[in-house]
Amino acid sequence: MADFLEIRSLKDKDKKKILAEIAKRIEDKKKNGIFTEKEIQEIEKMELHPLPDILDVQSVYESFLYGKDHPEKK
């Protein structure tokens, strides 16, 4: 499993610890028959999409939070 975790605020030690925990959980699920090797390979091939940054979606909520349509302003 290649490193796929990118959290810039994490130190390498913490990143390795998280990746090791993920690998352990995957192995446990393989042992228990929850995942097959084929399913794990399919998941590894999936492309992850980043979550939108709060700054990207902030404008969607600004009119509701601060505009004339806010429930407290009625």
All heavy atoms as a GROMACS GRO file, in nm:
protein
  616
    1MET      N    1   0.086  -0.118   0.000
    1MET     CA    2   0.000   0.000   0.000
    1MET      C    3   0.090   0.123   0.000
    1MET      O    4   0.170   0.144   0.090
    1MET     CB    5  -0.091  -0.002   0.122
    1MET     CG    6  -0.180   0.118   0.134
    1MET     SD    7  -0.308   0.106   0.262
    1MET     CE    8  -0.215   0.086   0.411
    2ALA      N    9   0.078   0.204  -0.098
    2ALA     CA   10   0.158   0.325  -0.109
    2ALA      C   11   0.104   0.430  -0.011
    2ALA      O   12  -0.012   0.428   0.028
    2ALA     CB   13   0.151   0.378  -0.251
    3ASP      N   14   0.192   0.522   0.028
    3ASP     CA   15   0.147   0.630   0.115
    3ASP      C   16   0.047   0.716   0.040
    3ASP      O   17   0.072   0.761  -0.072
    3ASP     CB   18   0.266   0.717   0.156
    3ASP     CG   19   0.355   0.648   0.257
    3ASP    OD1   20   0.325   0.533   0.294
    3ASP    OD2   21   0.455   0.709   0.298
    4PHE      N   22  -0.066   0.737   0.099
    4PHE     CA   23  -0.170   0.817   0.036
    4PHE      C   24  -0.215   0.930   0.126
    4PHE      O   25  -0.292   1.015   0.086
    4PHE     CB   26  -0.292   0.730   0.002
    4PHE     CG   27  -0.357   0.670   0.123
    4PHE    CD1   28  -0.458   0.737   0.188
    4PHE    CD2   29  -0.316   0.548   0.171
    4PHE    CE1   30  -0.516   0.684   0.301
    4PHE    CE2   31  -0.375   0.493   0.283
    4PHE     CZ   32  -0.475   0.561   0.348
    5LEU      N   33  -0.164   0.933   0.246
    5LEU     CA   34  -0.207   1.029   0.346
    5LEU      C   35  -0.122   1.154   0.339
    5LEU      O   36   0.000   1.147   0.348
    5LEU     CB   37  -0.194   0.964   0.484
    5LEU     CG   38  -0.247   1.041   0.603
    5LEU    CD1   39  -0.399   1.055   0.592
    5LEU    CD2   40  -0.212   0.969   0.730
    6GLU      N   41  -0.186   1.266   0.321
    6GLU     CA   42  -0.113   1.393   0.316
    6GLU      C   43  -0.180   1.492   0.410
    6GLU      O   44  -0.284   1.548   0.378
    6GLU     CB   45  -0.110   1.450   0.174
    6GLU     CG   46  -0.031   1.578   0.166
    6GLU     CD   47  -0.034   1.640   0.029
    6GLU    OE1   48  -0.052   1.568  -0.070
    6GLU    OE2   49  -0.019   1.762   0.022
    7ILE      N   50  -0.122   1.505   0.526
    7ILE     CA   51  -0.167   1.606   0.621
    7ILE      C   52  -0.041   1.682   0.660
    7ILE      O   53   0.045   1.631   0.730
    7ILE     CB   54  -0.235   1.544   0.745
    7ILE    CG1   55  -0.354   1.459   0.702
    7ILE    CG2   56  -0.278   1.654   0.841
    7ILE    CD1   57  -0.422   1.385   0.814
    8ARG      N   58  -0.030   1.801   0.611
    8ARG     CA   59   0.094   1.876   0.625
    8ARG      C   60   0.130   1.906   0.770
    8ARG      O   61   0.246   1.922   0.804
    8ARG     CB   62   0.086   2.005   0.546
    8ARG     CG   63   0.084   1.978   0.397
    8ARG     CD   64   0.083   2.107   0.315
    8ARG     NE   65   0.062   2.073   0.177
    8ARG     CZ   66  -0.031   2.125   0.101
    8ARG    NH1   67  -0.113   2.216   0.150
    8ARG    NH2   68  -0.045   2.088  -0.024
    9SER      N   69   0.031   1.914   0.857
    9SER     CA   70   0.060   1.946   0.996
    9SER      C   71   0.111   1.825   1.075
    9SER      O   72   0.157   1.840   1.188
    9SER     CB   73  -0.065   2.002   1.064
    9SER     OG   74  -0.168   1.906   1.065
   10LEU      N   75   0.106   1.706   1.015
   10LEU     CA   76   0.155   1.586   1.084
   10LEU      C   77   0.305   1.570   1.070
   10LEU      O   78   0.362   1.596   0.963
   10LEU     CB   79   0.090   1.460   1.024
   10LEU     CG   80  -0.050   1.425   1.066
   10LEU    CD1   81  -0.093   1.297   0.998
   10LEU    CD2   82  -0.064   1.410   1.215
   11LYS      N   83   0.366   1.524   1.176
   11LYS     CA   84   0.507   1.488   1.168
   11LYS      C   85   0.515   1.350   1.103
   11LYS      O   86   0.419   1.273   1.105
   11LYS     CB   87   0.567   1.484   1.308
   11LYS     CG   88   0.568   1.619   1.375
   11LYS     CD   89   0.626   1.611   1.514
   11LYS     CE   90   0.621   1.747   1.580
   11LYS     NZ   91   0.668   1.743   1.718
   12ASP      N   92   0.630   1.318   1.045
   12ASP     CA   93   0.648   1.188   0.979
   12ASP      C   94   0.617   1.072   1.072
   12ASP      O   95   0.558   0.973   1.031
   12ASP     CB   96   0.789   1.175   0.923
   12ASP     CG   97   0.808   1.253   0.794
   12ASP    OD1   98   0.706   1.288   0.731
   12ASP    OD2   99   0.924   1.276   0.756
   13LYS      N  100   0.658   1.084   1.197
   13LYS     CA  101   0.635   0.979   1.295
   13LYS      C  102   0.484   0.953   1.312
   13LYS      O  103   0.439   0.839   1.313
   13LYS     CB  104   0.697   1.018   1.429
   13LYS     CG  105   0.680   0.917   1.539
   13LYS     CD  106   0.746   0.964   1.667
   13LYS     CE  107   0.644   1.043   1.746
   13LYS     NZ  108   0.686   1.081   1.880
   14ASP      N  109   0.406   1.061   1.322
   14ASP     CA  110   0.262   1.047   1.339
   14ASP      C  111   0.196   0.991   1.213
   14ASP      O  112   0.104   0.910   1.221
   14ASP     CB  113   0.199   1.182   1.375
   14ASP     CG  114   0.248   1.233   1.509
   14ASP    OD1  115   0.278   1.150   1.598
   14ASP    OD2  116   0.258   1.356   1.525
   15LYS      N  117   0.245   1.035   1.098
   15LYS     CA  118   0.192   0.986   0.971
   15LYS      C  119   0.216   0.835   0.958
   15LYS      O  120   0.126   0.760   0.921
   15LYS     CB  121   0.258   1.060   0.855
   15LYS     CG  122   0.212   1.017   0.720
   15LYS     CD  123   0.284   1.095   0.611
   15LYS     CE  124   0.256   1.040   0.475
   15LYS     NZ  125   0.327   1.110   0.369
   16LYS      N  126   0.337   0.790   0.993
   16LYS     CA  127   0.369   0.648   0.986
   16LYS      C  128   0.283   0.568   1.083
   16LYS      O  129   0.241   0.456   1.051
   16LYS     CB  130   0.517   0.626   1.015
   16LYS     CG  131   0.606   0.671   0.901
   16LYS     CD  132   0.753   0.655   0.934
   16LYS     CE  133   0.837   0.709   0.820
   16LYS     NZ  134   0.980   0.702   0.849
   17LYS      N  135   0.256   0.624   1.198
   17LYS     CA  136   0.171   0.556   1.298
   17LYS      C  137   0.029   0.537   1.243
   17LYS      O  138  -0.029   0.430   1.256
   17LYS     CB  139   0.169   0.638   1.427
   17LYS     CG  140   0.092   0.575   1.539
   17LYS     CD  141   0.101   0.662   1.664
   17LYS     CE  142   0.014   0.605   1.775
   17LYS     NZ  143   0.016   0.690   1.894
   18ILE      N  144  -0.026   0.639   1.181
   18ILE     CA  145  -0.160   0.631   1.124
   18ILE      C  146  -0.163   0.531   1.009
   18ILE      O  147  -0.255   0.449   1.000
   18ILE     CB  148  -0.208   0.771   1.078
   18ILE    CG1  149  -0.232   0.860   1.200
   18ILE    CG2  150  -0.335   0.760   0.995
   18ILE    CD1  151  -0.259   1.004   1.167
   19LEU      N  152  -0.064   0.537   0.921
   19LEU     CA  153  -0.058   0.442   0.809
   19LEU      C  154  -0.046   0.298   0.857
   19LEU      O  155  -0.108   0.208   0.800
   19LEU     CB  156   0.057   0.478   0.715
   19LEU     CG  157   0.037   0.605   0.632
   19LEU    CD1  158   0.166   0.642   0.560
   19LEU    CD2  159  -0.076   0.588   0.534
   20ALA      N  160   0.032   0.276   0.965
   20ALA     CA  161   0.046   0.142   1.020
   20ALA      C  162  -0.088   0.093   1.077
   20ALA      O  163  -0.124  -0.024   1.060
   20ALA     CB  164   0.154   0.140   1.128
   21GLU      N  165  -0.162   0.181   1.142
   21GLU     CA  166  -0.293   0.144   1.197
   21GLU      C  167  -0.391   0.110   1.084
   21GLU      O  168  -0.467   0.014   1.095
   21GLU     CB  169  -0.347   0.259   1.282
   21GLU     CG  170  -0.483   0.232   1.341
   21GLU     CD  171  -0.486   0.117   1.441
   21GLU    OE1  172  -0.384   0.089   1.506
   21GLU    OE2  173  -0.593   0.054   1.453
   22ILE      N  174  -0.388   0.186   0.976
   22ILE     CA  175  -0.475   0.157   0.862
   22ILE      C  176  -0.439   0.021   0.802
   22ILE      O  177  -0.527  -0.060   0.774
   22ILE     CB  178  -0.463   0.269   0.756
   22ILE    CG1  179  -0.525   0.398   0.810
   22ILE    CG2  180  -0.532   0.228   0.625
   22ILE    CD1  181  -0.498   0.521   0.725
   23ALA      N  182  -0.310  -0.004   0.784
   23ALA     CA  183  -0.266  -0.133   0.728
   23ALA      C  184  -0.308  -0.248   0.818
   23ALA      O  185  -0.353  -0.353   0.770
   23ALA     CB  186  -0.114  -0.133   0.709
   24LYS      N  187  -0.298  -0.230   0.950
   24LYS     CA  188  -0.339  -0.334   1.045
   24LYS      C  189  -0.489  -0.362   1.034
   24LYS      O  190  -0.532  -0.477   1.032
   24LYS     CB  191  -0.304  -0.291   1.187
   24LYS     CG  192  -0.343  -0.391   1.294
   24LYS     CD  193  -0.314  -0.336   1.433
   24LYS     CE  194  -0.357  -0.430   1.542
   24LYS     NZ  195  -0.499  -0.457   1.545
   25ARG      N  196  -0.569  -0.258   1.025
   25ARG     CA  197  -0.714  -0.276   1.013
   25ARG      C  198  -0.752  -0.347   0.883
   25ARG      O  199  -0.841  -0.430   0.881
   25ARG     CB  200  -0.785  -0.141   1.022
   25ARG     CG  201  -0.781  -0.082   1.160
   25ARG     CD  202  -0.856   0.048   1.166
   25ARG     NE  203  -0.848   0.106   1.298
   25ARG     CZ  204  -0.929   0.202   1.339
   25ARG    NH1  205  -1.023   0.250   1.260
   25ARG    NH2  206  -0.916   0.251   1.461
   26ILE      N  207  -0.681  -0.314   0.776
   26ILE     CA  208  -0.707  -0.382   0.648
   26ILE      C  209  -0.673  -0.529   0.660
   26ILE      O  210  -0.750  -0.616   0.616
   26ILE     CB  211  -0.629  -0.314   0.534
   26ILE    CG1  212  -0.687  -0.175   0.506
   26ILE    CG2  213  -0.632  -0.400   0.407
   26ILE    CD1  214  -0.604  -0.090   0.412
   27GLU      N  215  -0.559  -0.561   0.721
   27GLU     CA  216  -0.520  -0.701   0.740
   27GLU      C  217  -0.622  -0.776   0.825
   27GLU      O  218  -0.657  -0.890   0.795
   27GLU     CB  219  -0.380  -0.710   0.802
   27GLU     CG  220  -0.269  -0.688   0.704
   27GLU     CD  221  -0.272  -0.786   0.587
   27GLU    OE1  222  -0.290  -0.908   0.609
   27GLU    OE2  223  -0.257  -0.740   0.473
   28ASP      N  224  -0.670  -0.711   0.931
   28ASP     CA  225  -0.772  -0.774   1.016
   28ASP      C  226  -0.899  -0.804   0.937
   28ASP      O  227  -0.960  -0.910   0.953
   28ASP     CB  228  -0.807  -0.685   1.135
   28ASP     CG  229  -0.694  -0.675   1.237
   28ASP    OD1  230  -0.602  -0.758   1.231
   28ASP    OD2  231  -0.700  -0.584   1.323
   29LYS      N  232  -0.937  -0.712   0.849
   29LYS     CA  233  -1.058  -0.733   0.769
   29LYS      C  234  -1.038  -0.842   0.665
   29LYS      O  235  -1.132  -0.915   0.633
   29LYS     CB  236  -1.102  -0.601   0.705
   29LYS     CG  237  -1.154  -0.506   0.810
   29LYS     CD  238  -1.201  -0.374   0.754
   29LYS     CE  239  -1.245  -0.288   0.871
   29LYS     NZ  240  -1.326  -0.177   0.835
   30LYS      N  241  -0.916  -0.856   0.615
   30LYS     CA  242  -0.886  -0.967   0.523
   30LYS      C  243  -0.895  -1.100   0.598
   30LYS      O  244  -0.954  -1.196   0.549
   30LYS     CB  245  -0.747  -0.951   0.463
   30LYS     CG  246  -0.745  -0.862   0.342
   30LYS     CD  247  -0.610  -0.837   0.279
   30LYS     CE  248  -0.504  -0.938   0.287
   30LYS     NZ  249  -0.378  -0.896   0.222
   31LYS      N  250  -0.837  -1.106   0.717
   31LYS     CA  251  -0.840  -1.229   0.797
   31LYS      C  252  -0.982  -1.271   0.832
   31LYS      O  253  -1.014  -1.389   0.835
   31LYS     CB  254  -0.761  -1.210   0.927
   31LYS     CG  255  -0.614  -1.217   0.912
   31LYS     CD  256  -0.549  -1.201   1.048
   31LYS     CE  257  -0.400  -1.183   1.036
   31LYS     NZ  258  -0.339  -1.157   1.167
   32ASN      N  259  -1.067  -1.173   0.862
   32ASN     CA  260  -1.205  -1.201   0.901
   32ASN      C  261  -1.299  -1.221   0.783
   32ASN      O  262  -1.418  -1.240   0.802
   32ASN     CB  263  -1.257  -1.091   0.993
   32ASN     CG  264  -1.185  -1.086   1.125
   32ASN    OD1  265  -1.144  -1.188   1.178
   32ASN    ND2  266  -1.167  -0.967   1.179
   33GLY      N  267  -1.246  -1.212   0.662
   33GLY     CA  268  -1.327  -1.236   0.544
   33GLY      C  269  -1.417  -1.120   0.505
   33GLY      O  270  -1.508  -1.135   0.425
   34ILE      N  271  -1.393  -1.003   0.563
   34ILE     CA  272  -1.474  -0.886   0.529
   34ILE      C  273  -1.435  -0.833   0.392
   34ILE      O  274  -1.521  -0.792   0.314
   34ILE     CB  275  -1.458  -0.777   0.638
   34ILE    CG1  276  -1.514  -0.830   0.770
   34ILE    CG2  277  -1.528  -0.648   0.597
   34ILE    CD1  278  -1.486  -0.742   0.890
   35PHE      N  279  -1.304  -0.834   0.362
   35PHE     CA  280  -1.253  -0.792   0.233
   35PHE      C  281  -1.175  -0.906   0.169
   35PHE      O  282  -1.106  -0.981   0.238
   35PHE     CB  283  -1.157  -0.674   0.245
   35PHE     CG  284  -1.219  -0.541   0.273
   35PHE    CD1  285  -1.161  -0.454   0.364
   35PHE    CD2  286  -1.335  -0.500   0.209
   35PHE    CE1  287  -1.217  -0.331   0.390
   35PHE    CE2  288  -1.391  -0.377   0.235
   35PHE     CZ  289  -1.333  -0.292   0.326
   36THR      N  290  -1.186  -0.915   0.038
   36THR     CA  291  -1.099  -1.007  -0.035
   36THR      C  292  -0.981  -0.925  -0.089
   36THR      O  293  -0.986  -0.802  -0.091
   36THR     CB  294  -1.172  -1.072  -0.154
   36THR    OG1  295  -1.206  -0.969  -0.248
   36THR    CG2  296  -1.297  -1.145  -0.109
   37GLU      N  297  -0.878  -0.995  -0.133
   37GLU     CA  298  -0.763  -0.925  -0.190
   37GLU      C  299  -0.804  -0.844  -0.312
   37GLU      O  300  -0.758  -0.732  -0.333
   37GLU     CB  301  -0.653  -1.025  -0.227
   37GLU     CG  302  -0.524  -0.962  -0.273
   37GLU     CD  303  -0.458  -0.876  -0.166
   37GLU    OE1  304  -0.462  -0.912  -0.047
   37GLU    OE2  305  -0.402  -0.770  -0.204
   38LYS      N  306  -0.896  -0.898  -0.390
   38LYS     CA  307  -0.943  -0.828  -0.509
   38LYS      C  308  -1.014  -0.698  -0.471
   38LYS      O  309  -0.993  -0.593  -0.533
   38LYS     CB  310  -1.037  -0.917  -0.590
   38LYS     CG  311  -1.087  -0.852  -0.716
   38LYS     CD  312  -1.182  -0.943  -0.792
   38LYS     CE  313  -1.235  -0.868  -0.914
   38LYS     NZ  314  -1.344  -0.935  -0.978
   39GLU      N  315  -1.097  -0.702  -0.368
   39GLU     CA  316  -1.168  -0.582  -0.325
   39GLU      C  317  -1.071  -0.475  -0.273
   39GLU      O  318  -1.088  -0.356  -0.301
   39GLU     CB  319  -1.269  -0.616  -0.215
   39GLU     CG  320  -1.387  -0.695  -0.266
   39GLU     CD  321  -1.475  -0.749  -0.154
   39GLU    OE1  322  -1.422  -0.787  -0.047
   39GLU    OE2  323  -1.597  -0.754  -0.175
   40ILE      N  324  -0.969  -0.519  -0.203
   40ILE     CA  325  -0.869  -0.425  -0.152
   40ILE      C  326  -0.795  -0.359  -0.268
   40ILE      O  327  -0.772  -0.238  -0.268
   40ILE     CB  328  -0.773  -0.495  -0.056
   40ILE    CG1  329  -0.848  -0.534   0.072
   40ILE    CG2  330  -0.653  -0.407  -0.022
   40ILE    CD1  331  -0.772  -0.623   0.164
   41GLN      N  332  -0.761  -0.436  -0.369
   41GLN     CA  333  -0.694  -0.380  -0.486
   41GLN      C  334  -0.784  -0.280  -0.559
   41GLN      O  335  -0.738  -0.177  -0.607
   41GLN     CB  336  -0.649  -0.491  -0.580
   41GLN     CG  337  -0.535  -0.573  -0.525
   41GLN     CD  338  -0.501  -0.694  -0.611
   41GLN    OE1  339  -0.564  -0.720  -0.712
   41GLN    NE2  340  -0.401  -0.769  -0.568
   42GLU      N  341  -0.913  -0.311  -0.566
   42GLU     CA  342  -1.007  -0.217  -0.630
   42GLU      C  343  -1.015  -0.086  -0.551
   42GLU      O  344  -1.018   0.023  -0.609
   42GLU     CB  345  -1.146  -0.280  -0.639
   42GLU     CG  346  -1.156  -0.390  -0.741
   42GLU     CD  347  -1.289  -0.463  -0.736
   42GLU    OE1  348  -1.375  -0.431  -0.652
   42GLU    OE2  349  -1.308  -0.556  -0.818
   43ILE      N  350  -1.016  -0.097  -0.419
   43ILE     CA  351  -1.020   0.023  -0.336
   43ILE      C  352  -0.892   0.104  -0.353
   43ILE      O  353  -0.896   0.227  -0.362
   43ILE     CB  354  -1.042  -0.015  -0.188
   43ILE    CG1  355  -1.184  -0.072  -0.171
   43ILE    CG2  356  -1.022   0.106  -0.096
   43ILE    CD1  357  -1.209  -0.137  -0.037
   44GLU      N  358  -0.777   0.036  -0.359
   44GLU     CA  359  -0.650   0.106  -0.378
   44GLU      C  360  -0.646   0.184  -0.509
   44GLU      O  361  -0.583   0.288  -0.518
   44GLU     CB  362  -0.533   0.007  -0.376
   44GLU     CG  363  -0.499  -0.043  -0.238
   44GLU     CD  364  -0.384  -0.141  -0.238
   44GLU    OE1  365  -0.343  -0.190  -0.346
   44GLU    OE2  366  -0.332  -0.170  -0.130
   45LYS      N  367  -0.716   0.135  -0.610
   45LYS     CA  368  -0.715   0.200  -0.741
   45LYS      C  369  -0.811   0.319  -0.747
   45LYS      O  370  -0.804   0.399  -0.839
   45LYS     CB  371  -0.751   0.100  -0.850
   45LYS     CG  372  -0.643  -0.003  -0.872
   45LYS     CD  373  -0.685  -0.104  -0.976
   45LYS     CE  374  -0.583  -0.215  -0.989
   45LYS     NZ  375  -0.626  -0.318  -1.084
   46MET      N  376  -0.901   0.330  -0.650
   46MET     CA  377  -0.997   0.440  -0.651
   46MET      C  378  -0.925   0.573  -0.637
   46MET      O  379  -0.828   0.585  -0.562
   46MET     CB  380  -1.097   0.426  -0.536
   46MET     CG  381  -1.194   0.317  -0.553
   46MET     SD  382  -1.304   0.318  -0.409
   46MET     CE  383  -1.413   0.186  -0.454
   47GLU      N  384  -0.975   0.672  -0.707
   47GLU     CA  385  -0.916   0.805  -0.698
   47GLU      C  386  -0.988   0.881  -0.586
   47GLU      O  387  -1.110   0.891  -0.584
   47GLU     CB  388  -0.934   0.879  -0.830
   47GLU     CG  389  -0.867   1.013  -0.832
   47GLU     CD  390  -0.881   1.082  -0.967
   47GLU    OE1  391  -0.893   1.013  -1.068
   47GLU    OE2  392  -0.879   1.206  -0.967
   48LEU      N  393  -0.909   0.931  -0.493
   48LEU     CA  394  -0.966   1.009  -0.384
   48LEU      C  395  -0.980   1.154  -0.428
   48LEU      O  396  -0.891   1.209  -0.494
   48LEU     CB  397  -0.876   1.000  -0.260
   48LEU     CG  398  -0.857   0.862  -0.200
   48LEU    CD1  399  -0.758   0.869  -0.084
   48LEU    CD2  400  -0.989   0.805  -0.153
   49HIS      N  401  -1.089   1.214  -0.390
   49HIS     CA  402  -1.113   1.354  -0.421
   49HIS      C  403  -1.107   1.434  -0.292
   49HIS      O  404  -1.172   1.396  -0.194
   49HIS     CB  405  -1.248   1.373  -0.488
   49HIS     CG  406  -1.262   1.296  -0.615
   49HIS    ND1  407  -1.201   1.335  -0.732
   49HIS    CD2  408  -1.325   1.180  -0.645
   49HIS    CE1  409  -1.228   1.248  -0.827
   49HIS    NE2  410  -1.304   1.154  -0.776
   50PRO      N  411  -1.032   1.542  -0.289
   50PRO     CA  412  -1.023   1.621  -0.166
   50PRO      C  413  -1.156   1.686  -0.132
   50PRO      O  414  -1.237   1.716  -0.221
   50PRO     CB  415  -0.917   1.725  -0.198
   50PRO     CG  416  -0.915   1.734  -0.346
   50PRO     CD  417  -0.955   1.599  -0.398
   51LEU      N  418  -1.178   1.704  -0.004
   51LEU     CA  419  -1.297   1.774   0.039
   51LEU      C  420  -1.281   1.921   0.005
   51LEU      O  421  -1.170   1.974   0.005
   51LEU     CB  422  -1.316   1.758   0.190
   51LEU     CG  423  -1.344   1.616   0.237
   51LEU    CD1  424  -1.342   1.611   0.389
   51LEU    CD2  425  -1.477   1.567   0.184
   52PRO      N  426  -1.391   1.989  -0.021
   52PRO     CA  427  -1.378   2.132  -0.052
   52PRO      C  428  -1.327   2.209   0.070
   52PRO      O  429  -1.360   2.176   0.183
   52PRO     CB  430  -1.521   2.174  -0.088
   52PRO     CG  431  -1.610   2.067  -0.039
   52PRO     CD  432  -1.528   1.944  -0.025
   53ASP      N  433  -1.247   2.306   0.043
   53ASP     CA  434  -1.196   2.392   0.147
   53ASP      C  435  -1.310   2.480   0.196
   53ASP      O  436  -1.395   2.522   0.119
   53ASP     CB  437  -1.082   2.477   0.090
   53ASP     CG  438  -1.007   2.554   0.197
   53ASP    OD1  439  -1.058   2.570   0.309
   53ASP    OD2  440  -0.895   2.597   0.168
   54ILE      N  441  -1.312   2.512   0.324
   54ILE     CA  442  -1.418   2.596   0.379
   54ILE      C  443  -1.426   2.730   0.307
   54ILE      O  444  -1.533   2.786   0.290
   54ILE     CB  445  -1.403   2.614   0.531
   54ILE    CG1  446  -1.524   2.684   0.593
   54ILE    CG2  447  -1.277   2.692   0.563
   54ILE    CD1  448  -1.654   2.612   0.581
   55LEU      N  449  -1.313   2.779   0.260
   55LEU     CA  450  -1.316   2.906   0.188
   55LEU      C  451  -1.387   2.892   0.054
   55LEU      O  452  -1.445   2.988   0.003
   55LEU     CB  453  -1.174   2.958   0.166
   55LEU     CG  454  -1.098   2.992   0.294
   55LEU    CD1  455  -0.955   3.033   0.259
   55LEU    CD2  456  -1.168   3.101   0.372
   56ASP      N  457  -1.387   2.772  -0.004
   56ASP     CA  458  -1.455   2.750  -0.131
   56ASP      C  459  -1.606   2.747  -0.115
   56ASP      O  460  -1.679   2.781  -0.207
   56ASP     CB  461  -1.410   2.619  -0.195
   56ASP     CG  462  -1.263   2.622  -0.235
   56ASP    OD1  463  -1.210   2.733  -0.254
   56ASP    OD2  464  -1.204   2.514  -0.248
   57VAL      N  465  -1.653   2.704   0.000
   57VAL     CA  466  -1.798   2.690   0.018
   57VAL      C  467  -1.856   2.798   0.109
   57VAL      O  468  -1.975   2.806   0.128
   57VAL     CB  469  -1.835   2.551   0.076
   57VAL    CG1  470  -1.800   2.442  -0.023
   57VAL    CG2  471  -1.771   2.527   0.209
   58GLN      N  472  -1.771   2.882   0.162
   58GLN     CA  473  -1.817   2.984   0.254
   58GLN      C  474  -1.921   3.075   0.192
   58GLN      O  475  -2.020   3.111   0.256
   58GLN     CB  476  -1.698   3.067   0.304
   58GLN     CG  477  -1.735   3.171   0.407
   58GLN     CD  478  -1.614   3.242   0.462
   58GLN    OE1  479  -1.502   3.210   0.428
   58GLN    NE2  480  -1.636   3.338   0.547
   59SER      N  481  -1.904   3.111   0.067
   59SER     CA  482  -1.998   3.203   0.003
   59SER      C  483  -2.138   3.144  -0.007
   59SER      O  484  -2.236   3.216  -0.010
   59SER     CB  485  -1.947   3.242  -0.136
   59SER     OG  486  -1.940   3.126  -0.218
   60VAL      N  487  -2.147   3.012  -0.008
   60VAL     CA  488  -2.278   2.948  -0.014
   60VAL      C  489  -2.357   2.979   0.112
   60VAL      O  490  -2.478   3.000   0.108
   60VAL     CB  491  -2.262   2.795  -0.029
   60VAL    CG1  492  -2.394   2.724  -0.020
   60VAL    CG2  493  -2.191   2.762  -0.160
   61TYR      N  494  -2.290   2.985   0.225
   61TYR     CA  495  -2.358   3.004   0.352
   61TYR      C  496  -2.362   3.149   0.399
   61TYR      O  497  -2.441   3.182   0.487
   61TYR     CB  498  -2.290   2.919   0.460
   61TYR     CG  499  -2.298   2.772   0.429
   61TYR    CD1  500  -2.188   2.704   0.381
   61TYR    CD2  501  -2.418   2.703   0.445
   61TYR    CE1  502  -2.196   2.569   0.351
   61TYR    CE2  503  -2.426   2.569   0.416
   61TYR     CZ  504  -2.315   2.502   0.369
   61TYR     OH  505  -2.324   2.370   0.338
   62GLU      N  506  -2.280   3.234   0.343
   62GLU     CA  507  -2.275   3.372   0.389
   62GLU      C  508  -2.410   3.443   0.379
   62GLU      O  509  -2.450   3.512   0.471
   62GLU     CB  510  -2.169   3.451   0.312
   62GLU     CG  511  -2.030   3.427   0.364
   62GLU     CD  512  -1.926   3.508   0.288
   62GLU    OE1  513  -1.953   3.553   0.175
   62GLU    OE2  514  -1.816   3.523   0.344
   63SER      N  515  -2.478   3.423   0.269
   63SER     CA  516  -2.606   3.491   0.254
   63SER      C  517  -2.707   3.441   0.357
   63SER      O  518  -2.789   3.517   0.408
   63SER     CB  519  -2.661   3.474   0.112
   63SER     OG  520  -2.685   3.338   0.087
   64PHE      N  521  -2.699   3.313   0.390
   64PHE     CA  522  -2.790   3.260   0.490
   64PHE      C  523  -2.753   3.309   0.629
   64PHE      O  524  -2.839   3.350   0.707
   64PHE     CB  525  -2.791   3.106   0.489
   64PHE     CG  526  -2.875   3.048   0.598
   64PHE    CD1  527  -3.013   3.048   0.589
   64PHE    CD2  528  -2.815   2.994   0.711
   64PHE    CE1  529  -3.090   2.997   0.691
   64PHE    CE2  530  -2.891   2.942   0.813
   64PHE     CZ  531  -3.029   2.943   0.804
   65LEU      N  532  -2.624   3.306   0.661
   65LEU     CA  533  -2.581   3.342   0.796
   65LEU      C  534  -2.590   3.492   0.823
   65LEU      O  535  -2.624   3.533   0.933
   65LEU     CB  536  -2.437   3.296   0.818
   65LEU     CG  537  -2.415   3.146   0.824
   65LEU    CD1  538  -2.266   3.115   0.831
   65LEU    CD2  539  -2.486   3.085   0.943
   66TYR      N  540  -2.560   3.573   0.723
   66TYR     CA  541  -2.549   3.716   0.747
   66TYR      C  542  -2.649   3.799   0.667
   66TYR      O  543  -2.656   3.919   0.684
   66TYR     CB  544  -2.407   3.764   0.715
   66TYR     CG  545  -2.302   3.684   0.787
   66TYR    CD1  546  -2.216   3.600   0.720
   66TYR    CD2  547  -2.291   3.693   0.925
   66TYR    CE1  548  -2.120   3.525   0.786
   66TYR    CE2  549  -2.196   3.617   0.993
   66TYR     CZ  550  -2.112   3.535   0.924
   66TYR     OH  551  -2.017   3.462   0.991
   67GLY      N  552  -2.724   3.736   0.580
   67GLY     CA  553  -2.814   3.810   0.495
   67GLY      C  554  -2.950   3.833   0.557
   67GLY      O  555  -2.978   3.796   0.670
   68LYS      N  556  -3.036   3.896   0.480
   68LYS     CA  557  -3.169   3.931   0.529
   68LYS      C  558  -3.258   3.806   0.551
   68LYS      O  559  -3.358   3.813   0.618
   68LYS     CB  560  -3.237   4.025   0.430
   68LYS     CG  561  -3.260   3.963   0.294
   68LYS     CD  562  -3.324   4.060   0.200
   68LYS     CE  563  -3.340   3.989   0.064
   68LYS     NZ  564  -3.396   4.075  -0.033
   69ASP      N  565  -3.219   3.692   0.493
   69ASP     CA  566  -3.298   3.571   0.508
   69ASP      C  567  -3.267   3.493   0.636
   69ASP      O  568  -3.328   3.391   0.663
   69ASP     CB  569  -3.275   3.477   0.388
   69ASP     CG  570  -3.326   3.538   0.258
   69ASP    OD1  571  -3.417   3.621   0.266
   69ASP    OD2  572  -3.272   3.502   0.152
   70HIS      N  573  -3.175   3.543   0.716
   70HIS     CA  574  -3.140   3.473   0.840
   70HIS      C  575  -3.260   3.473   0.933
   70HIS      O  576  -3.327   3.576   0.951
   70HIS     CB  577  -3.021   3.544   0.907
   70HIS     CG  578  -2.963   3.464   1.019
   70HIS    ND1  579  -3.016   3.468   1.144
   70HIS    CD2  580  -2.859   3.379   1.023
   70HIS    CE1  581  -2.947   3.389   1.224
   70HIS    NE2  582  -2.850   3.333   1.151
   71PRO      N  583  -3.293   3.358   0.995
   71PRO     CA  584  -3.412   3.347   1.081
   71PRO      C  585  -3.417   3.448   1.194
   71PRO      O  586  -3.525   3.495   1.230
   71PRO     CB  587  -3.402   3.204   1.137
   71PRO     CG  588  -3.316   3.129   1.042
   71PRO     CD  589  -3.223   3.230   0.981
   72GLU      N  590  -3.304   3.486   1.251
   72GLU     CA  591  -3.304   3.582   1.362
   72GLU      C  592  -3.333   3.724   1.316
   72GLU      O  593  -3.365   3.810   1.397
   72GLU     CB  594  -3.170   3.577   1.436
   72GLU     CG  595  -3.150   3.448   1.511
   72GLU     CD  596  -3.015   3.444   1.582
   72GLU    OE1  597  -2.943   3.546   1.582
   72GLU    OE2  598  -2.983   3.338   1.638
   73LYS      N  599  -3.323   3.751   1.188
   73LYS     CA  600  -3.346   3.885   1.136
   73LYS      C  601  -3.489   3.906   1.089
   73LYS      O  602  -3.524   4.011   1.041
   73LYS     CB  603  -3.247   3.917   1.024
   73LYS     CG  604  -3.104   3.924   1.073
   73LYS     CD  605  -3.010   3.967   0.964
   73LYS     CE  606  -2.870   3.977   1.021
   73LYS     NZ  607  -2.775   4.026   0.924
   74LYS      N  608  -3.569   3.802   1.100
   74LYS     CA  609  -3.709   3.816   1.055
   74LYS      C  610  -3.797   3.861   1.166
   74LYS      O  611  -3.775   3.853   1.279
   74LYS     CB  612  -3.759   3.681   1.002
   74LYS     CG  613  -3.695   3.647   0.868
   74LYS     CD  614  -3.755   3.521   0.813
   74LYS     CE  615  -3.693   3.494   0.675
   74LYS     NZ  616  -3.751   3.383   0.608
   0.00000   0.00000   0.00000
